[in-house]
Amino acid sequence: MANIKEIARMSGVSVTTVSRVLNHHPYVSSDKRAAVLKTIEQLNYSRNMNAVHLITGRTKAIAVVLPHIHFFYFSVIMDGLAKEALLAQYRLILCQTNYRPEEELKVLDMLRNKEIDGVVIVSTALDPATIEEYTEYGPIVTCQDSGKRSFSSVYIEHYSAFRHGLQYLVDKGYRNIGYCEGRRNGSSGSIRQSAYKDFFTERGLAVHSEWMLFDCLTEEDGAAVLHRLLNMKERPDALIITGDHVAAGLIIEAGKYNIRIPEDLAIIGFDNQPIGRLLGLTTIDNQLFEMGAAAFRIILGQINGDVSTEPVYQKLSYRIIERTTV
């Protein structure tokens, strides 16, 4: 197999020049670059990437930990990550874990073993203290608020965002408000549950546990929620739903049973997804795309030494988008 010295000899240039061409260094004359590229093509040269990694100390790869690849919430964050990764010529290694801690630890072990340059954790079953144990091996960024830790994070304040959504419904005249959540014990889900209970308790209003509906993850789950509501003796007149696709399933199913939105049931979503825009869904935009993009920019800066290696805690804003379902 051809090596860099042979390429230099046949091209009539130095080994340093060949190295600069291989690494896309800008300061190489056009004729020398052309000569090197022509020789590389003639010799059918391919780089030994293991050797490159040993020399540079970089793999040009970042692992992304996420539980599922088919949920819109995660896919939009991935879209933001992927856009920035492409600009930086970095590879993303997608690691679906199904919230299994042992699978998440395997990814962190990749960081310890220098198989990757960093880890972005979109959502995790691991406690923050466990993640912190791996920060000595390379940069880690989470897409959720884990507090002041030794790893970075990009997040929105789910507590205040959820209370804002509830206050919006109250301001519109609704008092009997239900709540649809994905994972009951997820970190963000637990925060939203606290926001829901605190909001009504502070106002001296009853918290109806039967109106707190969990495991709402898909459009089909949204349709099933509609049937659960129809079977209730007393049901809410408004719902706040974490996931526009879940809200969409409910809205579509409601049309089959002549349940009018918002006259019979007001709905506010959470995510600002395309299907919500099509259905005129009032929702909370939590900047998922920017969350992914910001997470990549932070981790790349820490890998390259462009920014301080100290943890970065970036809080994103959110906003309510008013449409026709409230």
C-alpha positions as CSV (number, residue, x, y, z in Angstrom):
1,M,0.0,0.0,0.0
2,A,1.3,3.5,-0.9
3,N,2.3,5.7,1.9
4,I,2.8,9.5,2.4
5,K,6.5,9.3,1.6
6,E,5.9,7.6,-1.7
7,I,3.3,10.1,-2.7
8,A,5.7,12.9,-1.9
9,R,8.5,11.3,-4.0
10,M,6.3,10.7,-7.0
11,S,4.7,14.2,-6.8
12,G,8.1,16.0,-6.4
13,V,7.0,17.7,-3.2
14,S,7.8,17.4,0.5
15,V,6.1,15.1,2.9
16,T,4.8,18.2,4.7
17,T,3.1,19.4,1.5
18,V,1.4,16.0,1.1
19,S,0.2,16.2,4.7
20,R,-1.2,19.7,4.1
21,V,-3.1,18.5,1.1
22,L,-4.5,15.5,2.9
23,N,-5.6,17.7,5.8
24,H,-7.1,20.4,3.5
25,H,-4.6,23.0,4.6
26,P,-5.2,26.3,2.6
27,Y,-1.5,27.3,2.2
28,V,-0.5,25.0,-0.7
29,S,0.0,26.2,-4.2
30,S,-2.5,25.1,-6.8
31,D,0.1,23.2,-8.9
32,K,1.6,21.3,-6.0
33,R,-1.9,20.4,-4.7
34,A,-2.9,19.2,-8.2
35,A,0.3,17.1,-8.4
36,V,-0.4,15.5,-5.1
37,L,-4.0,14.8,-5.8
38,K,-3.1,13.2,-9.2
39,T,-0.6,10.9,-7.5
40,I,-3.1,9.9,-4.8
41,E,-5.5,9.0,-7.6
42,Q,-2.9,7.0,-9.5
43,L,-1.9,5.1,-6.4
44,N,-5.5,4.6,-5.2
45,Y,-4.3,5.8,-1.8
46,S,-6.5,5.7,1.2
47,R,-5.6,7.1,4.5
48,N,-5.0,4.9,7.6
49,M,-7.5,6.7,9.8
50,N,-6.2,4.9,12.9
51,A,-2.8,6.5,12.3
52,V,-4.4,9.9,11.7
53,H,-6.3,9.6,15.0
54,L,-3.0,8.8,16.8
55,I,-1.3,11.8,15.2
56,T,-4.1,14.3,15.7
57,G,-5.6,12.9,18.8
58,R,-9.1,13.4,17.2
59,T,-11.5,11.0,15.6
60,K,-13.7,13.7,14.0
61,A,-16.7,11.8,15.5
62,I,-19.2,12.7,18.2
63,A,-21.7,10.2,19.7
64,V,-25.3,11.2,20.2
65,V,-27.3,9.4,22.9
66,L,-31.0,9.4,22.4
67,P,-33.7,6.9,23.4
68,H,-35.7,6.7,20.2
69,I,-35.0,7.8,16.6
70,H,-38.6,8.0,15.5
71,F,-40.1,10.5,17.9
72,F,-40.3,14.0,16.5
73,Y,-38.9,15.7,19.6
74,F,-35.6,13.8,19.2
75,S,-35.5,14.0,15.4
76,V,-35.7,17.8,15.4
77,I,-32.8,18.1,17.9
78,M,-30.9,15.6,15.7
79,D,-31.6,17.9,12.7
80,G,-30.0,20.8,14.5
81,L,-27.0,18.7,15.5
82,A,-26.6,17.3,12.0
83,K,-26.6,20.7,10.3
84,E,-23.8,22.0,12.5
85,A,-21.8,18.7,12.2
86,L,-21.9,18.9,8.4
87,L,-20.6,22.4,8.5
88,A,-17.7,21.3,10.8
89,Q,-17.1,18.1,8.8
90,Y,-17.7,16.0,11.8
91,R,-19.4,12.6,11.9
92,L,-22.3,11.9,14.2
93,I,-22.6,8.3,15.6
94,L,-26.2,7.8,16.5
95,C,-26.7,5.6,19.6
96,Q,-30.3,4.6,20.3
97,T,-30.6,3.3,23.8
98,N,-34.3,2.9,24.6
99,Y,-33.5,4.5,28.0
100,R,-31.5,1.5,29.0
101,P,-28.7,2.6,31.3
102,E,-26.3,-0.1,30.3
103,E,-26.5,1.0,26.7
104,E,-25.9,4.6,27.6
105,L,-22.9,3.6,29.6
106,K,-21.5,1.8,26.6
107,V,-21.5,5.1,24.7
108,L,-19.7,6.9,27.6
109,D,-17.1,4.1,27.6
110,M,-16.5,4.9,23.9
111,L,-15.4,8.4,25.2
112,R,-13.2,6.9,27.8
113,N,-11.6,4.6,25.2
114,K,-10.9,7.6,22.9
115,E,-13.2,6.1,20.1
116,I,-15.0,9.5,19.9
117,D,-14.2,13.1,20.6
118,G,-17.3,13.9,22.7
119,V,-20.9,12.9,23.6
120,V,-24.1,14.8,23.2
121,I,-26.9,13.3,25.4
122,V,-30.3,14.2,24.1
123,S,-32.2,12.4,26.8
124,T,-31.0,9.9,29.4
125,A,-31.9,7.4,32.1
126,L,-28.6,8.0,33.9
127,D,-28.3,10.3,36.9
128,P,-26.1,13.4,36.5
129,A,-23.6,12.1,39.0
130,T,-22.9,9.0,36.8
131,I,-22.4,11.2,33.7
132,E,-20.0,13.5,35.6
133,E,-17.7,10.5,36.2
134,Y,-16.9,10.5,32.5
135,T,-16.1,14.2,32.0
136,E,-12.4,13.7,32.6
137,Y,-12.3,11.7,29.3
138,G,-13.8,14.4,27.1
139,P,-16.6,17.0,26.7
140,I,-20.2,16.0,27.3
141,V,-23.3,18.1,26.6
142,T,-26.8,17.3,27.6
143,C,-30.0,18.6,26.1
144,Q,-31.7,19.0,29.4
145,D,-31.2,21.0,32.6
146,S,-29.1,18.9,35.0
147,G,-28.1,21.8,37.2
148,K,-24.6,23.0,37.8
149,R,-22.5,20.0,36.8
150,S,-19.1,19.3,35.4
151,F,-20.7,18.8,31.9
152,S,-22.4,21.3,29.7
153,S,-26.1,21.6,29.0
154,V,-28.6,23.3,26.7
155,Y,-32.1,23.5,27.8
156,I,-35.4,25.3,28.3
157,E,-37.0,25.8,31.7
158,H,-39.8,23.2,31.5
159,Y,-41.2,24.3,34.8
160,S,-41.8,28.0,33.8
161,A,-42.7,27.0,30.2
162,F,-45.4,24.7,31.4
163,R,-46.8,27.1,33.9
164,H,-46.9,29.8,31.2
165,G,-49.0,27.4,29.1
166,L,-51.4,26.8,32.0
167,Q,-51.6,30.5,32.7
168,Y,-52.4,31.1,29.1
169,L,-55.4,28.7,29.3
170,V,-56.6,30.3,32.6
171,D,-56.4,33.7,31.0
172,K,-58.6,32.4,28.2
173,G,-61.2,31.4,30.8
174,Y,-60.5,27.7,31.3
175,R,-60.3,26.3,34.8
176,N,-60.8,22.5,34.3
177,I,-57.4,21.7,32.7
178,G,-56.0,18.3,32.0
179,Y,-52.5,17.3,31.2
180,C,-51.0,14.6,28.8
181,E,-47.4,13.6,29.5
182,G,-45.0,11.1,27.9
183,R,-42.7,9.4,30.4
184,R,-44.1,9.7,33.9
185,N,-40.7,9.4,35.5
186,G,-38.6,11.2,32.9
187,S,-36.6,14.2,34.1
188,S,-38.5,16.8,32.1
189,G,-41.8,15.0,32.7
190,S,-41.3,15.1,36.5
191,I,-40.6,18.8,36.3
192,R,-43.8,19.4,34.3
193,Q,-45.8,17.4,36.8
194,S,-44.5,19.5,39.6
195,A,-45.4,22.7,37.6
196,Y,-48.9,21.3,37.0
197,K,-49.6,20.5,40.6
198,D,-48.0,23.6,42.0
199,F,-50.0,25.8,39.6
200,F,-53.4,24.6,40.9
201,T,-52.4,24.2,44.5
202,E,-51.2,27.8,44.7
203,R,-54.6,28.9,43.5
204,G,-56.5,26.8,45.9
205,L,-57.9,24.7,43.0
206,A,-58.3,20.9,43.0
207,V,-55.7,18.8,41.2
208,H,-57.6,16.0,39.4
209,S,-55.2,13.1,39.2
210,E,-57.5,11.4,36.7
211,W,-56.9,14.3,34.4
212,M,-53.1,13.6,34.4
213,L,-52.6,11.2,31.6
214,F,-49.3,9.5,31.0
215,D,-47.5,7.3,28.4
216,C,-48.8,9.7,25.7
217,L,-46.0,9.3,23.1
218,T,-47.6,8.8,19.6
219,E,-50.5,10.0,17.5
220,E,-52.3,6.7,18.4
221,D,-51.9,7.6,22.1
222,G,-53.5,10.9,21.4
223,A,-56.5,9.2,19.8
224,A,-56.7,6.9,22.8
225,V,-56.8,9.9,25.2
226,L,-59.9,11.2,23.4
227,H,-61.7,7.9,24.2
228,R,-60.5,8.1,27.8
229,L,-62.0,11.6,28.1
230,L,-65.3,10.4,26.6
231,N,-65.6,7.7,29.3
232,M,-65.0,10.2,32.2
233,K,-68.0,11.3,34.2
234,E,-66.4,14.7,34.7
235,R,-63.8,15.7,32.1
236,P,-61.6,18.7,31.5
237,D,-62.5,21.5,29.1
238,A,-58.9,22.1,28.2
239,L,-55.7,20.0,27.8
240,I,-52.0,20.8,27.7
241,I,-50.2,18.1,25.8
242,T,-46.5,17.5,25.7
243,G,-46.0,16.7,22.0
244,D,-47.8,18.2,19.0
245,H,-48.1,14.9,17.3
246,V,-50.0,13.5,20.3
247,A,-52.3,16.5,20.2
248,A,-52.8,16.0,16.5
249,G,-53.9,12.4,17.1
250,L,-56.5,13.6,19.6
251,I,-57.7,16.4,17.3
252,I,-58.2,14.0,14.4
253,E,-60.0,11.5,16.6
254,A,-62.2,14.2,18.1
255,G,-63.5,15.1,14.6
256,K,-64.9,11.6,14.3
257,Y,-67.0,12.1,17.4
258,N,-68.1,15.6,16.7
259,I,-66.0,17.0,19.6
260,R,-65.4,20.6,18.6
261,I,-62.0,22.2,19.1
262,P,-61.8,24.5,21.0
263,E,-65.6,24.9,21.8
264,D,-65.9,21.6,23.5
265,L,-62.2,21.0,24.3
266,A,-59.3,23.5,24.1
267,I,-55.8,22.1,23.4
268,I,-52.3,23.6,23.7
269,G,-49.4,21.6,22.5
270,F,-45.7,21.5,23.2
271,D,-42.9,21.4,20.5
272,N,-44.2,23.5,17.5
273,Q,-44.1,20.6,15.1
274,P,-45.2,20.8,11.4
275,I,-48.3,18.7,11.9
276,G,-49.4,21.3,14.5
277,R,-49.0,24.1,12.1
278,L,-51.2,22.2,9.6
279,L,-53.9,21.6,12.2
280,G,-53.8,25.2,13.6
281,L,-52.6,23.9,17.0
282,T,-51.8,26.5,19.6
283,T,-48.4,25.4,21.0
284,I,-45.3,26.2,23.0
285,D,-42.2,26.5,20.8
286,N,-39.3,25.1,22.8
287,Q,-36.6,25.6,20.1
288,L,-35.7,22.0,19.5
289,F,-33.7,22.7,16.4
290,E,-31.6,25.4,18.1
291,M,-31.1,23.1,21.1
292,G,-29.4,20.5,18.9
293,A,-27.4,23.2,17.0
294,A,-26.3,24.9,20.2
295,A,-25.3,21.6,21.8
296,F,-23.0,20.8,18.8
297,R,-21.4,24.3,18.8
298,I,-20.6,24.0,22.5
299,I,-19.0,20.6,22.2
300,L,-17.0,21.5,19.1
301,G,-15.7,24.6,20.7
302,Q,-14.6,22.5,23.7
303,I,-13.0,19.8,21.5
304,N,-11.1,22.4,19.5
305,G,-10.1,24.5,22.5
306,D,-11.9,27.5,21.0
307,V,-13.7,28.1,24.3
308,S,-13.1,27.4,27.9
309,T,-13.3,23.8,29.0
310,E,-15.5,25.0,31.9
311,P,-19.1,23.7,31.6
312,V,-21.5,25.9,29.6
313,Y,-25.1,26.2,30.8
314,Q,-27.2,27.7,27.9
315,K,-30.8,28.4,28.6
316,L,-33.0,28.8,25.5
317,S,-36.2,30.9,25.4
318,Y,-39.6,29.6,24.6
319,R,-42.8,31.3,23.3
320,I,-46.5,30.5,22.9
321,I,-47.7,30.4,19.3
322,E,-51.3,31.3,19.2
323,R,-53.4,29.5,16.6
324,T,-57.0,28.2,16.7
325,T,-57.3,25.4,19.2
326,V,-57.6,27.6,22.3
